[in-house]
Amino acid sequence: GGRGVLRLLGYTEESGEGLSFPPEVEGPDPPRVASVTADVLVLRAEMDLLLANQHTNPQFFTQILMGGDE
């Protein structure tokens, strides 16, 4: 979810208004933001293919979701 992505970007302090950076952190790390953004975009594209039943290797995700290489 959105909070999980924000946590990956460094927003880890809980407040009544949501998440924020800890006091010792001034802002997001640009390379980390780029990496997380790319991962989220790729995952979304993969999920779209799976939901449309057009993914070329759906068994790969079944294995991941089931927790192993079975």
Backbone as numpy.savetxt, mean C-alpha at the origin, in Angstrom:
# Nx Ny Nz CAx CAy CAz Cx Cy Cz
-5.88 -0.03 3.52 -6.68 1.15 3.52 -5.83 2.40 3.52
-6.49 3.50 3.54 -5.82 4.79 3.50 -4.89 5.02 4.67
-5.32 4.63 5.86 -4.46 4.81 7.04 -3.19 3.98 6.92
-3.30 2.79 6.37 -2.13 1.94 6.20 -1.11 2.58 5.27
-1.59 3.18 4.19 -0.69 3.86 3.26 -0.06 5.06 3.94
-0.85 5.83 4.68 -0.28 6.98 5.40 0.79 6.55 6.39
0.57 5.43 7.05 1.58 4.92 7.99 2.88 4.56 7.25
2.76 3.99 6.06 3.96 3.68 5.28 4.73 4.94 4.91
4.02 6.05 4.80 4.65 7.32 4.44 5.20 8.06 5.65
4.99 7.54 6.85 5.55 8.17 8.04 4.55 8.87 8.93
3.29 8.91 8.55 2.25 9.52 9.38 1.86 8.51 10.46
2.46 8.58 11.63 2.23 7.55 12.63 1.66 8.08 13.94
1.55 9.39 14.09 1.02 9.96 15.32 -0.49 10.10 15.22
-1.21 9.46 16.14 -2.67 9.54 16.17 -3.10 10.82 16.89
-4.11 11.47 16.36 -4.72 12.62 17.03 -6.21 12.59 16.76
-6.95 13.47 17.39 -8.38 13.53 17.17 -8.75 13.89 15.74
-7.81 14.50 15.03 -8.05 14.93 13.65 -7.50 13.96 12.62
-6.91 12.88 13.07 -6.35 11.90 12.13 -4.91 11.59 12.44
-4.13 11.33 11.40 -2.72 10.98 11.55 -1.84 12.17 11.21
-0.68 12.24 11.86 0.30 13.28 11.54 1.70 12.70 11.73
2.69 13.47 11.33 4.07 13.04 11.52 4.45 13.17 12.99
5.34 12.29 13.46 5.86 12.46 14.82 6.64 13.78 14.90
6.79 14.33 16.09 7.47 15.63 16.23 8.87 15.68 15.61
9.60 14.59 15.65 10.98 14.60 15.14 11.07 14.50 13.62
9.94 14.29 12.95 9.93 14.16 11.49 9.31 15.41 10.89
10.04 16.03 9.94 9.54 17.26 9.33 8.56 17.02 8.20
8.70 15.91 7.50 7.81 15.64 6.38 8.16 14.32 5.75
7.43 13.96 4.69 7.66 12.66 4.05 9.00 12.62 3.33
9.54 11.42 3.22 10.77 11.17 2.48 10.40 10.95 1.01
10.79 11.87 0.10 10.34 11.77 -1.30 10.60 10.41 -1.96
11.76 9.77 -1.80 11.92 8.44 -2.42 10.95 7.41 -1.84
10.67 7.50 -0.55 9.73 6.55 0.07 8.31 6.80 -0.45
7.93 8.07 -0.60 6.62 8.41 -1.15 6.49 7.85 -2.56
7.52 8.01 -3.37 7.49 7.49 -4.74 7.35 5.97 -4.74
8.08 5.31 -3.86 8.03 3.85 -3.79 6.65 3.35 -3.37
6.09 3.93 -2.32 4.77 3.52 -1.85 3.72 3.81 -2.91
3.81 4.98 -3.56 2.85 5.34 -4.60 2.88 4.33 -5.74
4.09 3.96 -6.16 4.22 2.97 -7.24 3.63 1.62 -6.82
3.90 1.20 -5.59 3.36 -0.07 -5.11 1.83 -0.06 -5.10
1.25 1.05 -4.62 -0.20 1.15 -4.56 -0.81 1.14 -5.96
-0.19 1.87 -6.90 -0.70 1.91 -8.27 -0.63 0.54 -8.95
0.48 -0.17 -8.74 0.62 -1.51 -9.33 -0.40 -2.47 -8.72
-0.56 -2.41 -7.40 -1.54 -3.27 -6.75 -2.94 -2.98 -7.27
-3.27 -1.71 -7.42 -4.61 -1.37 -7.94 -4.82 -1.92 -9.35
-3.80 -1.78 -10.19 -3.91 -2.32 -11.56 -4.07 -3.83 -11.54
-3.30 -4.50 -10.68 -3.41 -5.96 -10.56 -4.80 -6.36 -10.08
-5.33 -5.65 -9.09 -6.65 -5.96 -8.57 -7.74 -5.72 -9.62
-7.59 -4.65 -10.38 -8.56 -4.38 -11.46 -8.59 -5.53 -12.47
-7.41 -6.04 -12.82 -7.34 -7.17 -13.75 -7.98 -8.43 -13.15
-7.70 -8.66 -11.87 -8.30 -9.82 -11.20 -9.82 -9.72 -11.17
-10.33 -8.55 -10.80 -11.77 -8.37 -10.70 -12.46 -8.47 -12.06
-11.74 -8.10 -13.12 -12.29 -8.20 -14.48 -12.06 -9.59 -15.07
-11.46 -10.48 -14.28 -11.15 -11.84 -14.72 -10.27 -11.83 -15.97
-9.33 -10.89 -16.02 -8.43 -10.77 -17.16 -6.96 -10.88 -16.78
-6.68 -11.21 -15.53 -5.28 -11.31 -15.10 -4.66 -12.56 -15.71
-3.41 -12.45 -16.16 -2.75 -13.58 -16.81 -2.26 -14.63 -15.82
-2.06 -14.28 -14.55 -1.58 -15.22 -13.54 -2.35 -15.10 -12.23
-3.64 -15.35 -12.23 -4.41 -15.17 -10.99 -3.96 -16.11 -9.87
-3.40 -17.26 -10.22 -2.94 -18.20 -9.20 -1.83 -17.61 -8.34
-1.06 -16.69 -8.89 0.00 -16.02 -8.13 -0.59 -15.30 -6.92
-1.71 -14.61 -7.12 -2.33 -13.88 -6.02 -3.05 -14.82 -5.07
-3.58 -15.90 -5.59 -4.20 -16.90 -4.71 -3.15 -17.44 -3.74
-1.96 -17.72 -4.23 -0.88 -18.22 -3.39 -0.51 -17.19 -2.32
-0.41 -15.94 -2.70 -0.06 -14.89 -1.74 -1.15 -14.77 -0.68
-2.40 -14.74 -1.11 -3.51 -14.58 -0.17 -3.66 -15.78 0.75
-3.27 -16.96 0.27 -3.36 -18.16 1.08 -2.16 -18.31 2.01
-1.16 -17.48 1.82 -0.03 -17.46 2.75 1.13 -18.35 2.39
1.37 -18.63 1.14 2.52 -19.44 0.81 2.60 -19.85 -0.63
3.51 -20.76 -0.88 3.76 -21.26 -2.23 3.15 -22.64 -2.43
1.91 -22.79 -2.09 1.27 -24.11 -2.15 0.73 -24.41 -3.51
